[in-house]
Amino acid sequence: QHLLPEDKVLVPVEVTLKPSSTAKIEDVRSAVEGMLEKRSLSYIDGPIPVPLDEAFLADNVQRICVCGCDSDEGRHNDNVLLFWQVKPIVHVFQLSEEGPCEDISSDGQSSSFNEWILPAKEFDGMWESLIYESGLKQRLLRYAASALLFTEKGVDPFLVSWNRIILLHGPPGTGKTSLCKALAQKLAIRFNSRYPQSQLIEVNAHSLFSKWFSESGKLVAKLFQKIQEMVEEESNLVFVLIDEVESLAAARKAALSGSEPSDSIRVVNALLTQMDKLKSSPNVIILTTSNITAAIDIAFVDRADIKAYVGPPTLQARYEILRSCLQELIRTGILTTFQDCKNIMLPNYACAKERLNAPDLREGAAFMQLCKHLLETAEACEGMSGRSLRKLPFLAHAALSNPFDCNAIKFLCTMVETAKRERSEL
Ligand code: ADP
């Protein structure tokens, strides 16, 4: 069953080099492509073992990971793709271990932005850990990929207009800031053959309005001068993350009502002008977040091409978030399960639902109990943000009477109680 090449599904395969590796990216890519060609297994999202009998790969590669759920095909097919349906697209990269480089201004004050070299070790795994329904992540990834392609191909912006500004808005703790960082990291990886270097500048909009308003204008100028320098280097892909943009609108409003010095208007205007200037550079993407939709500066909303609402997690997303938490606590031995087995795999939402409706007798009653409790816990956590959900297992553990010997089912019961308590304290 050989498909024509154009009928194949392109599946990204991400290859992380070891920190110590000095191998050429090109060489590793060909070696991985060769290895995949020989392989006749289906493509399922997740890691592929690095073949130990291939010394070059074993020496240089830390991880090989299939990321097929980005494609519609994979999603419709339970994320399983047969090898002959697939054309793997191999992306090889090395994580930067440098950490954030905080700009310290001349007066010793810590400044208002952080700079990261991408792909950064700190953001590794972040994309996978964020769980949304409705293809939000895929939509953002494709949007950004199209924007970069249009620019690269030199599409005339007077004829077809688009820009590279993304706005994510929604309640606090829904993962907006993390999603921006994770998106930047993904794009840095996926576009590294076109842009071998990539940076993320993280600005907190609120911090731009320093106590000394006269300083704020200077801060903005300095920040954008730095960004401009980065962008001039054509092999750089630059991401600018502006968090909490609602504070810009608030500052403008306060200035109009006279409660804040009019300097703040100048800062907001300077920021908007600078953003417009950046728009003409092909290799920059501006990511913005806001916790309140109504208060975002209209001038700002108008500038964003993609405005995505990021809401609190749905039942399915809550289940998946809690499942990943539980799985981690089982892996690390903090929780015990029925057979004291560390590698049990908790089923995903769809499978869990299915199995509870039509129990598979081979699975054992204890396992079914665990799935049932997990579903019930996810139901009980309605209304909680992703951030609170990720903290819940820790709080529940701290509330245990015997924290050194805890069975997963008992733990889930404690988690429901903790969730109730957390919510009553809101
Ligand atoms: P926001 O910017 O919306 O306030 P953050 O990006 O600061 O939210 O989110 C904080 C943390 O909450 C994230 O790092 C992540 O661990 C967790 N989180 C929030 N939403 C989700 C989600 N949908 N899926 C998984 N984790 C989430």
Residues whose N, C-alpha, C, O or C-beta is under 5 A from the ligand:
A	BS01	ADP	S129 L130 I131 Y132 P171 P172 G173 T174 G175 K176 T177 S178 L179 P313 I321 G386 R387 R390
